Amino acid sequence: MAKDHGPSIKNDEQYEELRKDGMSKEKAARIANTPDSGEKGGKAEKYEERTKEELYKKAKEVGIEGRSDMSKEDLINALRNH
């Protein structure tokens, strides 16, 4: 059972796990106090399922240089490594 870290920590079990993994107290507390922080996200469509035009628009939005000369695969790699 997780130790009670007081009212400032909303999810004591998650906080302890993050601290055990080497995270700072401040960062672990921020994550443990975020609503739904333990739930899986992933609601965005996968890059592979998007069109080249959609990927280009996303690359433009985040400021990736040279995007006009990139293939769909290049755009995916650039977006993942941005």
PyMOL Python script that loads the backbone (N, CA, C, O; Angstrom):
from pymol import cmd

cmd.read_pdbstr("""\
ATOM      1  N   MET A   1       0.843  -1.189   0.000  1.00  0.00           N
ATOM      2  CA  MET A   1       0.000   0.000   0.000  1.00  0.00           C
ATOM      3  C   MET A   1       0.881   1.242   0.000  1.00  0.00           C
ATOM      4  O   MET A   1       1.899   1.293   0.689  1.00  0.00           O
ATOM      5  N   ALA A   2       0.489   2.223  -0.762  1.00  0.00           N
ATOM      6  CA  ALA A   2       1.261   3.454  -0.893  1.00  0.00           C
ATOM      7  C   ALA A   2       1.170   4.294   0.369  1.00  0.00           C
ATOM      8  O   ALA A   2       0.123   4.356   1.014  1.00  0.00           O
ATOM      9  N   LYS A   3       2.261   4.929   0.711  1.00  0.00           N
ATOM     10  CA  LYS A   3       2.316   5.840   1.845  1.00  0.00           C
ATOM     11  C   LYS A   3       1.457   7.068   1.540  1.00  0.00           C
ATOM     12  O   LYS A   3       1.377   7.510   0.393  1.00  0.00           O
ATOM     13  N   ASP A   4       0.816   7.614   2.574  1.00  0.00           N
ATOM     14  CA  ASP A   4       0.009   8.822   2.403  1.00  0.00           C
ATOM     15  C   ASP A   4       0.948  10.026   2.423  1.00  0.00           C
ATOM     16  O   ASP A   4       1.595  10.297   3.434  1.00  0.00           O
ATOM     17  N   HIS A   5       1.017  10.734   1.320  1.00  0.00           N
ATOM     18  CA  HIS A   5       1.900  11.894   1.212  1.00  0.00           C
ATOM     19  C   HIS A   5       1.177  13.200   1.531  1.00  0.00           C
ATOM     20  O   HIS A   5       1.690  14.285   1.254  1.00  0.00           O
ATOM     21  N   GLY A   6       0.006  13.093   2.104  1.00  0.00           N
ATOM     22  CA  GLY A   6      -0.745  14.275   2.501  1.00  0.00           C
ATOM     23  C   GLY A   6      -1.661  14.771   1.403  1.00  0.00           C
ATOM     24  O   GLY A   6      -1.699  14.201   0.312  1.00  0.00           O
ATOM     25  N   PRO A   7      -2.400  15.831   1.687  1.00  0.00           N
ATOM     26  CA  PRO A   7      -3.395  16.324   0.735  1.00  0.00           C
ATOM     27  C   PRO A   7      -2.802  16.957  -0.522  1.00  0.00           C
ATOM     28  O   PRO A   7      -3.522  17.178  -1.496  1.00  0.00           O
ATOM     29  N   SER A   8      -1.499  17.253  -0.517  1.00  0.00           N
ATOM     30  CA  SER A   8      -0.895  17.888  -1.685  1.00  0.00           C
ATOM     31  C   SER A   8      -0.644  16.896  -2.825  1.00  0.00           C
ATOM     32  O   SER A   8      -0.426  17.312  -3.963  1.00  0.00           O
ATOM     33  N   ILE A   9      -0.672  15.582  -2.531  1.00  0.00           N
ATOM     34  CA  ILE A   9      -0.482  14.550  -3.553  1.00  0.00           C
ATOM     35  C   ILE A   9      -1.792  13.798  -3.726  1.00  0.00           C
ATOM     36  O   ILE A   9      -2.296  13.185  -2.785  1.00  0.00           O
ATOM     37  N   LYS A  10      -2.343  13.848  -4.942  1.00  0.00           N
ATOM     38  CA  LYS A  10      -3.646  13.227  -5.205  1.00  0.00           C
ATOM     39  C   LYS A  10      -3.548  11.718  -5.438  1.00  0.00           C
ATOM     40  O   LYS A  10      -4.456  10.978  -5.058  1.00  0.00           O
ATOM     41  N   ASN A  11      -2.460  11.252  -6.057  1.00  0.00           N
ATOM     42  CA  ASN A  11      -2.301   9.837  -6.374  1.00  0.00           C
ATOM     43  C   ASN A  11      -0.976   9.363  -5.777  1.00  0.00           C
ATOM     44  O   ASN A  11       0.063   9.394  -6.437  1.00  0.00           O
ATOM     45  N   ASP A  12      -1.031   8.923  -4.510  1.00  0.00           N
ATOM     46  CA  ASP A  12       0.182   8.528  -3.780  1.00  0.00           C
ATOM     47  C   ASP A  12       0.921   7.375  -4.452  1.00  0.00           C
ATOM     48  O   ASP A  12       2.150   7.380  -4.517  1.00  0.00           O
ATOM     49  N   GLU A  13       0.180   6.388  -4.951  1.00  0.00           N
ATOM     50  CA  GLU A  13       0.806   5.225  -5.579  1.00  0.00           C
ATOM     51  C   GLU A  13       1.591   5.624  -6.825  1.00  0.00           C
ATOM     52  O   GLU A  13       2.722   5.177  -7.021  1.00  0.00           O
ATOM     53  N   GLN A  14       0.998   6.457  -7.658  1.00  0.00           N
ATOM     54  CA  GLN A  14       1.680   6.911  -8.867  1.00  0.00           C
ATOM     55  C   GLN A  14       2.889   7.775  -8.507  1.00  0.00           C
ATOM     56  O   GLN A  14       3.945   7.658  -9.130  1.00  0.00           O
ATOM     57  N   TYR A  15       2.737   8.629  -7.514  1.00  0.00           N
ATOM     58  CA  TYR A  15       3.831   9.493  -7.058  1.00  0.00           C
ATOM     59  C   TYR A  15       5.027   8.651  -6.630  1.00  0.00           C
ATOM     60  O   TYR A  15       6.158   8.926  -7.028  1.00  0.00           O
ATOM     61  N   GLU A  16       4.776   7.618  -5.813  1.00  0.00           N
ATOM     62  CA  GLU A  16       5.870   6.754  -5.343  1.00  0.00           C
ATOM     63  C   GLU A  16       6.559   6.040  -6.497  1.00  0.00           C
ATOM     64  O   GLU A  16       7.784   5.921  -6.511  1.00  0.00           O
ATOM     65  N   GLU A  17       5.789   5.569  -7.454  1.00  0.00           N
ATOM     66  CA  GLU A  17       6.363   4.874  -8.607  1.00  0.00           C
ATOM     67  C   GLU A  17       7.249   5.811  -9.422  1.00  0.00           C
ATOM     68  O   GLU A  17       8.333   5.420  -9.855  1.00  0.00           O
ATOM     69  N   LEU A  18       6.798   7.033  -9.631  1.00  0.00           N
ATOM     70  CA  LEU A  18       7.580   8.013 -10.383  1.00  0.00           C
ATOM     71  C   LEU A  18       8.866   8.369  -9.640  1.00  0.00           C
ATOM     72  O   LEU A  18       9.919   8.514 -10.259  1.00  0.00           O
ATOM     73  N   ARG A  19       8.786   8.508  -8.330  1.00  0.00           N
ATOM     74  CA  ARG A  19       9.977   8.815  -7.529  1.00  0.00           C
ATOM     75  C   ARG A  19      10.962   7.655  -7.575  1.00  0.00           C
ATOM     76  O   ARG A  19      12.172   7.866  -7.661  1.00  0.00           O
ATOM     77  N   LYS A  20      10.439   6.417  -7.519  1.00  0.00           N
ATOM     78  CA  LYS A  20      11.288   5.232  -7.577  1.00  0.00           C
ATOM     79  C   LYS A  20      12.026   5.155  -8.912  1.00  0.00           C
ATOM     80  O   LYS A  20      13.142   4.642  -8.987  1.00  0.00           O
ATOM     81  N   ASP A  21      11.384   5.673  -9.967  1.00  0.00           N
ATOM     82  CA  ASP A  21      11.997   5.692 -11.298  1.00  0.00           C
ATOM     83  C   ASP A  21      12.997   6.839 -11.464  1.00  0.00           C
ATOM     84  O   ASP A  21      13.573   7.005 -12.540  1.00  0.00           O
ATOM     85  N   GLY A  22      13.207   7.635 -10.402  1.00  0.00           N
ATOM     86  CA  GLY A  22      14.220   8.680 -10.430  1.00  0.00           C
ATOM     87  C   GLY A  22      13.717  10.080 -10.733  1.00  0.00           C
ATOM     88  O   GLY A  22      14.520  10.996 -10.911  1.00  0.00           O
ATOM     89  N   MET A  23      12.421  10.261 -10.794  1.00  0.00           N
ATOM     90  CA  MET A  23      11.864  11.576 -11.101  1.00  0.00           C
ATOM     91  C   MET A  23      11.955  12.485  -9.877  1.00  0.00           C
ATOM     92  O   MET A  23      11.871  12.015  -8.743  1.00  0.00           O
ATOM     93  N   SER A  24      12.125  13.776 -10.107  1.00  0.00           N
ATOM     94  CA  SER A  24      12.191  14.732  -9.004  1.00  0.00           C
ATOM     95  C   SER A  24      10.851  14.782  -8.275  1.00  0.00           C
ATOM     96  O   SER A  24       9.818  14.416  -8.836  1.00  0.00           O
ATOM     97  N   LYS A  25      10.872  15.234  -7.029  1.00  0.00           N
ATOM     98  CA  LYS A  25       9.642  15.345  -6.239  1.00  0.00           C
ATOM     99  C   LYS A  25       8.637  16.259  -6.918  1.00  0.00           C
ATOM    100  O   LYS A  25       7.443  15.961  -6.964  1.00  0.00           O
ATOM    101  N   GLU A  26       9.130  17.381  -7.448  1.00  0.00           N
ATOM    102  CA  GLU A  26       8.244  18.358  -8.069  1.00  0.00           C
ATOM    103  C   GLU A  26       7.546  17.798  -9.307  1.00  0.00           C
ATOM    104  O   GLU A  26       6.335  17.941  -9.471  1.00  0.00           O
ATOM    105  N   LYS A  27       8.334  17.157 -10.175  1.00  0.00           N
ATOM    106  CA  LYS A  27       7.761  16.625 -11.411  1.00  0.00           C
ATOM    107  C   LYS A  27       6.816  15.462 -11.100  1.00  0.00           C
ATOM    108  O   LYS A  27       5.740  15.368 -11.690  1.00  0.00           O
ATOM    109  N   ALA A  28       7.207  14.580 -10.184  1.00  0.00           N
ATOM    110  CA  ALA A  28       6.351  13.459  -9.797  1.00  0.00           C
ATOM    111  C   ALA A  28       5.036  13.960  -9.220  1.00  0.00           C
ATOM    112  O   ALA A  28       3.980  13.391  -9.498  1.00  0.00           O
ATOM    113  N   ALA A  29       5.089  15.018  -8.420  1.00  0.00           N
ATOM    114  CA  ALA A  29       3.874  15.582  -7.829  1.00  0.00           C
ATOM    115  C   ALA A  29       2.974  16.173  -8.906  1.00  0.00           C
ATOM    116  O   ALA A  29       1.757  15.989  -8.863  1.00  0.00           O
ATOM    117  N   ARG A  30       3.562  16.886  -9.878  1.00  0.00           N
ATOM    118  CA  ARG A  30       2.756  17.470 -10.958  1.00  0.00           C
ATOM    119  C   ARG A  30       2.015  16.384 -11.732  1.00  0.00           C
ATOM    120  O   ARG A  30       0.831  16.529 -12.033  1.00  0.00           O
ATOM    121  N   ILE A  31       2.712  15.300 -12.052  1.00  0.00           N
ATOM    122  CA  ILE A  31       2.092  14.223 -12.809  1.00  0.00           C
ATOM    123  C   ILE A  31       1.034  13.511 -11.972  1.00  0.00           C
ATOM    124  O   ILE A  31      -0.063  13.240 -12.460  1.00  0.00           O
ATOM    125  N   ALA A  32       1.355  13.209 -10.720  1.00  0.00           N
ATOM    126  CA  ALA A  32       0.422  12.493  -9.849  1.00  0.00           C
ATOM    127  C   ALA A  32      -0.814  13.326  -9.525  1.00  0.00           C
ATOM    128  O   ALA A  32      -1.846  12.769  -9.152  1.00  0.00           O
ATOM    129  N   ASN A  33      -0.729  14.627  -9.659  1.00  0.00           N
ATOM    130  CA  ASN A  33      -1.860  15.504  -9.357  1.00  0.00           C
ATOM    131  C   ASN A  33      -2.666  15.884 -10.595  1.00  0.00           C
ATOM    132  O   ASN A  33      -3.653  16.613 -10.488  1.00  0.00           O
ATOM    133  N   THR A  34      -2.261  15.402 -11.764  1.00  0.00           N
ATOM    134  CA  THR A  34      -2.975  15.694 -13.001  1.00  0.00           C
ATOM    135  C   THR A  34      -4.179  14.769 -13.109  1.00  0.00           C
ATOM    136  O   THR A  34      -4.032  13.552 -12.996  1.00  0.00           O
ATOM    137  N   PRO A  35      -5.366  15.327 -13.325  1.00  0.00           N
ATOM    138  CA  PRO A  35      -6.545  14.456 -13.476  1.00  0.00           C
ATOM    139  C   PRO A  35      -6.355  13.496 -14.643  1.00  0.00           C
ATOM    140  O   PRO A  35      -5.838  13.882 -15.691  1.00  0.00           O
ATOM    141  N   ASP A  36      -6.764  12.273 -14.466  1.00  0.00           N
ATOM    142  CA  ASP A  36      -6.685  11.230 -15.503  1.00  0.00           C
ATOM    143  C   ASP A  36      -5.262  10.921 -15.937  1.00  0.00           C
ATOM    144  O   ASP A  36      -5.055  10.418 -17.042  1.00  0.00           O
ATOM    145  N   SER A  37      -4.271  11.213 -15.090  1.00  0.00           N
ATOM    146  CA  SER A  37      -2.879  11.006 -15.490  1.00  0.00           C
ATOM    147  C   SER A  37      -2.528   9.540 -15.674  1.00  0.00           C
ATOM    148  O   SER A  37      -1.575   9.229 -16.388  1.00  0.00           O
ATOM    149  N   GLY A  38      -3.259   8.639 -15.061  1.00  0.00           N
ATOM    150  CA  GLY A  38      -2.968   7.229 -15.204  1.00  0.00           C
ATOM    151  C   GLY A  38      -3.660   6.588 -16.386  1.00  0.00           C
ATOM    152  O   GLY A  38      -3.398   5.427 -16.700  1.00  0.00           O
ATOM    153  N   GLU A  39      -4.537   7.319 -17.047  1.00  0.00           N
ATOM    154  CA  GLU A  39      -5.264   6.762 -18.173  1.00  0.00           C
ATOM    155  C   GLU A  39      -4.470   6.900 -19.461  1.00  0.00           C
ATOM    156  O   GLU A  39      -3.702   7.846 -19.639  1.00  0.00           O
ATOM    157  N   LYS A  40      -4.665   5.952 -20.343  1.00  0.00           N
ATOM    158  CA  LYS A  40      -3.969   5.967 -21.625  1.00  0.00           C
ATOM    159  C   LYS A  40      -4.643   6.957 -22.569  1.00  0.00           C
ATOM    160  O   LYS A  40      -5.870   7.026 -22.642  1.00  0.00           O
ATOM    161  N   GLY A  41      -3.842   7.705 -23.275  1.00  0.00           N
ATOM    162  CA  GLY A  41      -4.373   8.671 -24.247  1.00  0.00           C
ATOM    163  C   GLY A  41      -4.463   8.048 -25.614  1.00  0.00           C
ATOM    164  O   GLY A  41      -5.175   7.064 -25.810  1.00  0.00           O
ATOM    165  N   GLY A  42      -3.744   8.617 -26.564  1.00  0.00           N
ATOM    166  CA  GLY A  42      -3.655   8.028 -27.890  1.00  0.00           C
ATOM    167  C   GLY A  42      -4.898   8.191 -28.744  1.00  0.00           C
ATOM    168  O   GLY A  42      -5.256   7.285 -29.496  1.00  0.00           O
ATOM    169  N   LYS A  43      -5.551   9.318 -28.640  1.00  0.00           N
ATOM    170  CA  LYS A  43      -6.762   9.520 -29.426  1.00  0.00           C
ATOM    171  C   LYS A  43      -6.461  10.083 -30.820  1.00  0.00           C
ATOM    172  O   LYS A  43      -7.333  10.090 -31.688  1.00  0.00           O
ATOM    173  N   ALA A  44      -5.244  10.547 -31.030  1.00  0.00           N
ATOM    174  CA  ALA A  44      -4.878  11.119 -32.330  1.00  0.00           C
ATOM    175  C   ALA A  44      -4.676  10.000 -33.349  1.00  0.00           C
ATOM    176  O   ALA A  44      -4.243   8.899 -33.010  1.00  0.00           O
ATOM    177  N   GLU A  45      -4.994  10.304 -34.585  1.00  0.00           N
ATOM    178  CA  GLU A  45      -4.810   9.352 -35.672  1.00  0.00           C
ATOM    179  C   GLU A  45      -3.311   9.127 -35.895  1.00  0.00           C
ATOM    180  O   GLU A  45      -2.523  10.072 -35.843  1.00  0.00           O
ATOM    181  N   LYS A  46      -2.928   7.895 -36.139  1.00  0.00           N
ATOM    182  CA  LYS A  46      -1.518   7.576 -36.369  1.00  0.00           C
ATOM    183  C   LYS A  46      -1.029   8.275 -37.628  1.00  0.00           C
ATOM    184  O   LYS A  46      -1.782   8.462 -38.584  1.00  0.00           O
ATOM    185  N   TYR A  47       0.249   8.659 -37.614  1.00  0.00           N
ATOM    186  CA  TYR A  47       0.827   9.348 -38.771  1.00  0.00           C
ATOM    187  C   TYR A  47       0.668   8.523 -40.046  1.00  0.00           C
ATOM    188  O   TYR A  47       0.372   9.075 -41.106  1.00  0.00           O
ATOM    189  N   GLU A  48       0.861   7.209 -39.953  1.00  0.00           N
ATOM    190  CA  GLU A  48       0.769   6.357 -41.143  1.00  0.00           C
ATOM    191  C   GLU A  48      -0.631   6.376 -41.765  1.00  0.00           C
ATOM    192  O   GLU A  48      -0.786   6.107 -42.956  1.00  0.00           O
ATOM    193  N   GLU A  49      -1.629   6.688 -40.974  1.00  0.00           N
ATOM    194  CA  GLU A  49      -3.011   6.710 -41.462  1.00  0.00           C
ATOM    195  C   GLU A  49      -3.410   8.069 -42.038  1.00  0.00           C
ATOM    196  O   GLU A  49      -4.505   8.218 -42.580  1.00  0.00           O
ATOM    197  N   ARG A  50      -2.536   9.041 -41.924  1.00  0.00           N
ATOM    198  CA  ARG A  50      -2.822  10.381 -42.448  1.00  0.00           C
ATOM    199  C   ARG A  50      -2.312  10.505 -43.877  1.00  0.00           C
ATOM    200  O   ARG A  50      -1.428   9.766 -44.310  1.00  0.00           O
ATOM    201  N   THR A  51      -2.893  11.455 -44.592  1.00  0.00           N
ATOM    202  CA  THR A  51      -2.432  11.708 -45.960  1.00  0.00           C
ATOM    203  C   THR A  51      -1.146  12.541 -45.911  1.00  0.00           C
ATOM    204  O   THR A  51      -0.815  13.146 -44.892  1.00  0.00           O
ATOM    205  N   LYS A  52      -0.438  12.552 -47.035  1.00  0.00           N
ATOM    206  CA  LYS A  52       0.775  13.363 -47.117  1.00  0.00           C
ATOM    207  C   LYS A  52       0.444  14.835 -46.895  1.00  0.00           C
ATOM    208  O   LYS A  52       1.213  15.557 -46.261  1.00  0.00           O
ATOM    209  N   GLU A  53      -0.694  15.276 -47.413  1.00  0.00           N
ATOM    210  CA  GLU A  53      -1.120  16.668 -47.237  1.00  0.00           C
ATOM    211  C   GLU A  53      -1.358  17.000 -45.763  1.00  0.00           C
ATOM    212  O   GLU A  53      -0.982  18.076 -45.297  1.00  0.00           O
ATOM    213  N   GLU A  54      -1.981  16.078 -45.034  1.00  0.00           N
ATOM    214  CA  GLU A  54      -2.213  16.295 -43.593  1.00  0.00           C
ATOM    215  C   GLU A  54      -0.887  16.365 -42.835  1.00  0.00           C
ATOM    216  O   GLU A  54      -0.713  17.189 -41.937  1.00  0.00           O
ATOM    217  N   LEU A  55       0.037  15.489 -43.213  1.00  0.00           N
ATOM    218  CA  LEU A  55       1.362  15.489 -42.573  1.00  0.00           C
ATOM    219  C   LEU A  55       2.110  16.778 -42.880  1.00  0.00           C
ATOM    220  O   LEU A  55       2.779  17.341 -42.014  1.00  0.00           O
ATOM    221  N   TYR A  56       1.992  17.238 -44.119  1.00  0.00           N
ATOM    222  CA  TYR A  56       2.639  18.489 -44.530  1.00  0.00           C
ATOM    223  C   TYR A  56       2.108  19.650 -43.693  1.00  0.00           C
ATOM    224  O   TYR A  56       2.879  20.477 -43.206  1.00  0.00           O
ATOM    225  N   LYS A  57       0.787  19.707 -43.530  1.00  0.00           N
ATOM    226  CA  LYS A  57       0.178  20.789 -42.737  1.00  0.00           C
ATOM    227  C   LYS A  57       0.662  20.754 -41.296  1.00  0.00           C
ATOM    228  O   LYS A  57       0.938  21.799 -40.706  1.00  0.00           O
ATOM    229  N   LYS A  58       0.768  19.548 -40.721  1.00  0.00           N
ATOM    230  CA  LYS A  58       1.253  19.405 -39.340  1.00  0.00           C
ATOM    231  C   LYS A  58       2.716  19.838 -39.261  1.00  0.00           C
ATOM    232  O   LYS A  58       3.106  20.520 -38.315  1.00  0.00           O
ATOM    233  N   ALA A  59       3.524  19.450 -40.241  1.00  0.00           N
ATOM    234  CA  ALA A  59       4.941  19.828 -40.275  1.00  0.00           C
ATOM    235  C   ALA A  59       5.074  21.345 -40.367  1.00  0.00           C
ATOM    236  O   ALA A  59       5.944  21.933 -39.724  1.00  0.00           O
ATOM    237  N   LYS A  60       4.219  21.978 -41.163  1.00  0.00           N
ATOM    238  CA  LYS A  60       4.231  23.437 -41.285  1.00  0.00           C
ATOM    239  C   LYS A  60       3.859  24.082 -39.952  1.00  0.00           C
ATOM    240  O   LYS A  60       4.467  25.065 -39.530  1.00  0.00           O
ATOM    241  N   GLU A  61       2.846  23.506 -39.298  1.00  0.00           N
ATOM    242  CA  GLU A  61       2.370  24.008 -38.010  1.00  0.00           C
ATOM    243  C   GLU A  61       3.469  23.999 -36.943  1.00  0.00           C
ATOM    244  O   GLU A  61       3.565  24.927 -36.140  1.00  0.00           O
ATOM    245  N   VAL A  62       4.296  22.950 -36.938  1.00  0.00           N
ATOM    246  CA  VAL A  62       5.348  22.849 -35.923  1.00  0.00           C
ATOM    247  C   VAL A  62       6.686  23.414 -36.393  1.00  0.00           C
ATOM    248  O   VAL A  62       7.661  23.409 -35.642  1.00  0.00           O
ATOM    249  N   GLY A  63       6.735  23.905 -37.645  1.00  0.00           N
ATOM    250  CA  GLY A  63       7.924  24.600 -38.117  1.00  0.00           C
ATOM    251  C   GLY A  63       9.057  23.733 -38.627  1.00  0.00           C
ATOM    252  O   GLY A  63      10.225  24.076 -38.443  1.00  0.00           O
ATOM    253  N   ILE A  64       8.740  22.620 -39.261  1.00  0.00           N
ATOM    254  CA  ILE A  64       9.775  21.742 -39.806  1.00  0.00           C
ATOM    255  C   ILE A  64      10.255  22.307 -41.136  1.00  0.00           C
ATOM    256  O   ILE A  64       9.469  22.519 -42.059  1.00  0.00           O
ATOM    257  N   GLU A  65      11.555  22.546 -41.216  1.00  0.00           N
ATOM    258  CA  GLU A  65      12.185  23.105 -42.423  1.00  0.00           C
ATOM    259  C   GLU A  65      12.328  22.029 -43.498  1.00  0.00           C
ATOM    260  O   GLU A  65      12.521  20.857 -43.173  1.00  0.00           O
ATOM    261  N   GLY A  66      12.238  22.408 -44.761  1.00  0.00           N
ATOM    262  CA  GLY A  66      12.452  21.494 -45.884  1.00  0.00           C
ATOM    263  C   GLY A  66      11.298  20.541 -46.140  1.00  0.00           C
ATOM    264  O   GLY A  66      11.448  19.573 -46.885  1.00  0.00           O
ATOM    265  N   ARG A  67      10.165  20.800 -45.539  1.00  0.00           N
ATOM    266  CA  ARG A  67       9.017  19.890 -45.639  1.00  0.00           C
ATOM    267  C   ARG A  67       8.487  19.739 -47.069  1.00  0.00           C
ATOM    268  O   ARG A  67       7.944  18.689 -47.413  1.00  0.00           O
ATOM    269  N   SER A  68       8.634  20.763 -47.896  1.00  0.00           N
ATOM    270  CA  SER A  68       8.078  20.687 -49.255  1.00  0.00           C
ATOM    271  C   SER A  68       8.796  19.655 -50.114  1.00  0.00           C
ATOM    272  O   SER A  68       8.226  19.165 -51.089  1.00  0.00           O
ATOM    273  N   ASP A  69      10.033  19.318 -49.772  1.00  0.00           N
ATOM    274  CA  ASP A  69      10.788  18.329 -50.541  1.00  0.00           C
ATOM    275  C   ASP A  69      10.707  16.926 -49.940  1.00  0.00           C
ATOM    276  O   ASP A  69      11.341  16.001 -50.446  1.00  0.00           O
ATOM    277  N   MET A  70       9.934  16.761 -48.864  1.00  0.00           N
ATOM    278  CA  MET A  70       9.906  15.482 -48.151  1.00  0.00           C
ATOM    279  C   MET A  70       8.826  14.545 -48.677  1.00  0.00           C
ATOM    280  O   MET A  70       7.753  14.973 -49.103  1.00  0.00           O
ATOM    281  N   SER A  71       9.143  13.252 -48.632  1.00  0.00           N
ATOM    282  CA  SER A  71       8.147  12.215 -48.942  1.00  0.00           C
ATOM    283  C   SER A  71       7.278  12.031 -47.697  1.00  0.00           C
ATOM    284  O   SER A  71       7.551  12.599 -46.640  1.00  0.00           O
ATOM    285  N   LYS A  72       6.236  11.232 -47.846  1.00  0.00           N
ATOM    286  CA  LYS A  72       5.361  10.956 -46.698  1.00  0.00           C
ATOM    287  C   LYS A  72       6.173  10.345 -45.559  1.00  0.00           C
ATOM    288  O   LYS A  72       6.014  10.743 -44.405  1.00  0.00           O
ATOM    289  N   GLU A  73       7.031   9.390 -45.869  1.00  0.00           N
ATOM    290  CA  GLU A  73       7.871   8.736 -44.854  1.00  0.00           C
ATOM    291  C   GLU A  73       8.807   9.741 -44.191  1.00  0.00           C
ATOM    292  O   GLU A  73       9.004   9.699 -42.976  1.00  0.00           O
ATOM    293  N   ASP A  74       9.388  10.647 -44.986  1.00  0.00           N
ATOM    294  CA  ASP A  74      10.271  11.682 -44.448  1.00  0.00           C
ATOM    295  C   ASP A  74       9.515  12.610 -43.481  1.00  0.00           C
ATOM    296  O   ASP A  74      10.025  12.985 -42.426  1.00  0.00           O
ATOM    297  N   LEU A  75       8.287  12.965 -43.875  1.00  0.00           N
ATOM    298  CA  LEU A  75       7.467  13.822 -43.014  1.00  0.00           C
ATOM    299  C   LEU A  75       7.162  13.128 -41.682  1.00  0.00           C
ATOM    300  O   LEU A  75       7.235  13.751 -40.623  1.00  0.00           O
ATOM    301  N   ILE A  76       6.822  11.841 -41.742  1.00  0.00           N
ATOM    302  CA  ILE A  76       6.545  11.089 -40.516  1.00  0.00           C
ATOM    303  C   ILE A  76       7.777  11.083 -39.608  1.00  0.00           C
ATOM    304  O   ILE A  76       7.667  11.334 -38.408  1.00  0.00           O
ATOM    305  N   ASN A  77       8.940  10.798 -40.178  1.00  0.00           N
ATOM    306  CA  ASN A  77      10.180  10.770 -39.390  1.00  0.00           C
ATOM    307  C   ASN A  77      10.488  12.141 -38.792  1.00  0.00           C
ATOM    308  O   ASN A  77      10.889  12.243 -37.632  1.00  0.00           O
ATOM    309  N   ALA A  78      10.299  13.186 -39.584  1.00  0.00           N
ATOM    310  CA  ALA A  78      10.571  14.535 -39.100  1.00  0.00           C
ATOM    311  C   ALA A  78       9.631  14.918 -37.955  1.00  0.00           C
ATOM    312  O   ALA A  78      10.054  15.519 -36.968  1.00  0.00           O
ATOM    313  N   LEU A  79       8.357  14.563 -38.099  1.00  0.00           N
ATOM    314  CA  LEU A  79       7.385  14.873 -37.046  1.00  0.00           C
ATOM    315  C   LEU A  79       7.673  14.096 -35.761  1.00  0.00           C
ATOM    316  O   LEU A  79       7.532  14.629 -34.661  1.00  0.00           O
ATOM    317  N   ARG A  80       8.071  12.853 -35.907  1.00  0.00           N
ATOM    318  CA  ARG A  80       8.372  12.040 -34.715  1.00  0.00           C
ATOM    319  C   ARG A  80       9.638  12.511 -34.003  1.00  0.00           C
ATOM    320  O   ARG A  80       9.760  12.355 -32.788  1.00  0.00           O
ATOM    321  N   ASN A  81      10.562  13.076 -34.739  1.00  0.00           N
ATOM    322  CA  ASN A  81      11.830  13.493 -34.143  1.00  0.00           C
ATOM    323  C   ASN A  81      11.886  14.983 -33.824  1.00  0.00           C
ATOM    324  O   ASN A  81      12.927  15.499 -33.419  1.00  0.00           O
ATOM    325  N   HIS A  82      10.777  15.659 -34.007  1.00  0.00           N
ATOM    326  CA  HIS A  82      10.739  17.110 -33.750  1.00  0.00           C
ATOM    327  C   HIS A  82      10.622  17.398 -32.275  1.00  0.00           C
ATOM    328  O   HIS A  82      10.577  18.562 -31.876  1.00  0.00           O
TER     329      HIS A  82
END
""", "prot")
cmd.dss("prot")
cmd.show_as("cartoon", "prot")
cmd.util.cbc("prot")
cmd.orient("prot")
